[in-house]
Amino acid sequence: MNRTRREFLVTSGAVAAAAAAAAMRPLSAIAAIGSGRAEFDAALAGGGAGAFAKAGAGTSRSADSSHSTDKAREKAGGDAGEGHEPKISLPEDLMREHGVLDRILLVYEEGARRLRQKEDVPHHVFQNAAQLVRIFVEDYHEQTEETLVFPEFARHARLVELVKVLTDQHAAGRRLTDVILRSSDAEAYGKVESREDLLMSIDAFVRMYRPHKSYEDTILFPALYTILPERQVAELGEKSEQSEHERLGAGGFEHTVTQVAAIERELELDDLSKFTPRE
């Protein structure tokens, strides 16, 4: 058994344990800032992602940008311009960032489905999606949760078990992303073992993060208002916004949505109406 597969088995075991704990305990739901905007773009420029990054930049403000990108801009404040988002609460900000994660999960699922059907999927679809997970979800979003939100629950001794499971799952998610990045590398992607590791890692990642973010959205984030006055929640939101601008640059959220939309177009997932059931 090679090193990649050994590491995957260790990782999947940790994920399975966390998922089992979440399923069996009522309050169990199913970590470093450091990437700047330049690093964000540079990471997406490698391994066949050059065209992807160029396409994303080209649609950022174009009149014919995709429906999904337009909707994201409306949610973020219409044509207010990059860096001029309306003030929203920290829980709402974290929830809309979960929307980005949800769209990446859809890319993962569709890409994996096509691989299993022996359809051609370029390696950079998975590579670019995993880079977004690493830079936006893990190094920014989850770090915001771990530095601003989770400590407040520890300080007030509330939802301690849930917060522990969420923190453990952040670490498990990073290990899975490591495997996805390695197995979707251009050189490794053509190997049978790499494809197997990629598919197993994607399955585990999606299975964990769907309930993970749902528990945060419906239990943890609303509970923030039960342990802190509104003024303190607002102060946490200001810190989060400052961190976003420092790490991702002005319009970091909108820029990330544009990058996700570019990946969706490669898999023809950019038309929301396609998901409407037909009679």
N, C-alpha and C positions, 0 to 999 in steps of 0.2 A: 504494500500500500504506500503510495507516494505521500509526500509531505502535505500537498494541498488537500488530498482526501482525508488524511488524518486530522488536519485542522478543521475541515468541514464537519467531521463527525463530532469533534469536541464542541464546536459551535452549535450544531443542531441539537446536541444534548442540552446545552444551556437554554436554548430557545424553548425546547419542549418542556423543560422543567418550569420555566416561567409561565408558559401558556397554560400548563396544567394547574398551576397555583391560581391563575386568574380565573379559570373555569370553575374551580371548586370553592373559592372563598368569596363571600359577598362583596367585600371592599378591596379585593385584589384585582387590579387591571393588568389586564394583561400587564466624551462629555466635554473642546477648548476653542474659544474664539481666537482666530489668528489669520483668517484668509481675507485679504483686502480685495477691492474690486479688480485690480490689475491681476492678482493671482487667480481670481475667479474666471476671468476671460482667458488667461493663459492656460489654465487647466483644461478648458473646453476646446482649446485650439489644437490639441495633440491627438494622435491616433485616429485620424479620419474625421476629426471634429471641426476642421477648418471651415468646410462648407457650411456646417451646421451653425457655427458662431456667426459666419457672414450672413447667413440667411436670417438668423435671429435679429442681428443688428439692422438689417435692411427692412425688416417689418416693424421695427419699434414704433415708428410714427407714421407709417405709410397709410394712405387712404384705403387700400385694399387688404389690410391686415386681417388675420383670421378672426372668425367669430369668437373663438375662445379668448383670444387676446383682447378683443374689444370689450368683452364682458368683464375681464379682469380690470381693465382701465376704468370702466364705469364704477366698479366696486371700490377702486382706489381713488376716485375723485375726478373721473372724466378727463377733461383736457387741462387739468390744473397744471400739468407739467411735472417732469421728474423732480423729486425733492420737495414737492409741495402737496403732500398727502394731507387729507383732512385729519383732524385729531380723532383718534379712536381709542377705546380702552385697551389695556394690555390683554385681557382675555380675548377680546374680539380680534386683536392683532394676531395672537397665537393661533386662533381658530382659522383665520384666513390663510395663515401659513400652512396649516394642516390641509387646506385645499390644494396647495401646491404638491404636498406629499401624496394626496389622493390621486392626483393626475399622473404622478410618477408611478404609483402602484398600478394604475391602468396600463401604462406603457409596459411595465414589467410583465403583467399578466398576458397582454396581447402578444408581446414578443415571445414569451415562453410558449404560448399556445401555438404560434406559427412554427417555432422550432420543432415542437413535438409532432406537427403535421408535415414535417420535412420541407417546410417552405423556407425560402431564403430570407434571412434577416441580417443586415450588415452588423458587424461586431460593434461599430461605434454607436449604434442605437443604445445598447446596454451600457457601453462605456460612458457615454455622455449622461445618461440617466443616473448612473452611479456616481459620477462626478458631481452632479447637482445634489444628490443625497449627501455626499460627503461635505460639500462646501456650504450649502444653504441649510439643510436639515440638521446635520450632525454638528458641524463646527459653528453654526450660528443659532438656529432655532432651539435645539436641545440645550445648548450652553446657556441660552437665555432662561430656559426653564430651571436649569440646575443652579444658576447663580442668583436669580431673582425670585422665582416662585417657590421652588421646593424648600428653601431654607425657612420661609415664613411658616410653612406647615410644621416643620420640625420645631421651630421656636414656640409655636402654640400647641404642640403635641396633638396635632389633628391629622387624620388620614396618613399616619406614619407608615403603616404597612403598604398602602397603595403607593406612596411616594417611593418606597424602597423597591417595589416591583418595577415601577416606571424607570427608575434609575438603572436597575439591572438590565432592563430591556434596551436602554440606550447603548449600554456597553455591548450587548449581544448584537444589536443592529450594526454597530461599527465593525464587529468581526465578520458579519455576513457581507457587508459592503466590501471589506478587504477581499473576500473570495470572489465576489462579482467583478471587481476591478481586475483581479488577476486572470480570471477565467475568460473575460471578454477582451483581453489584450489581443492585438492583431496576431501575434505569434502563437498564442495558446488557443485561440478561438477555434481553430480547425481540428483540434484534438478531441477524440471521443470523451476522454475522461474530463476534460475541461468543460465540455458541453453538459455533462452530467452534473458536475459540481455547480455550474451556473444555474441550471434548472432547479436543483435542490435548494440552493441558496435563495433564489428568487421566491420559491414556494414558501420557505420558512420566513423570509422577510415580510412578504405580504400577509401571511397568516398571523404574524405577531403584531404588525403595525395597524391593521384594521381595528381590532379591539383596543389597542394601546391608545390611539388618538381619540377613539370614541369615549373611553373612560375619562380621559383628560377633559374633553369637551363637555361632557354631561355631569361629571362628578367633581373633578379637581378645580377647574377654572371657575365654575359658579360658586364653589365653596370659598374662594378667595375673598369674596365680599362678606362672608360670615366671620372671618378672622381679622379683617383689616377694615378700617374706615375708608370711605370712598377717596378721601384725599391721599391716603397712602398708596392705594391702588393706582391713582393717577400719577403719583411720583414714580412708581415702578414702571409705568408706561413710558414716562419721559426718559428714564434710564435705558429702556429697551430701544427706544427710537434713536437715541444717541449712539448706542452700540451698533445698530443697523447701519447708520450712516458712516460710522468709523470703519466697519468691517466690510460692508458691501458697496459703499458709495451712495451718492444721492440716487433715489429711485431704485434702490436695491431690490425691492419686492417686484416692481414692474419689470425690471430687467430679467429677473429669474422667471417670471411668468412668460416672457417672450422666449426665453431659452426652452422652456417646457413645450411651448406651442410649436417650436421648430421640430422637436423630436416627434410630437404628435403627428405633424404633417408627413413625416417619413413613413409612418404606419397608417396613414389616412384615418387618424382618430380625431381630426380637427373639426369635423362637422357634428355638432351636438345632435342634430336631427336624426342621425344614423342610429342613435340609441333608442329612438322611440319605437315601441312595438307596433307592427303593422297587422291590421286585421286580415 
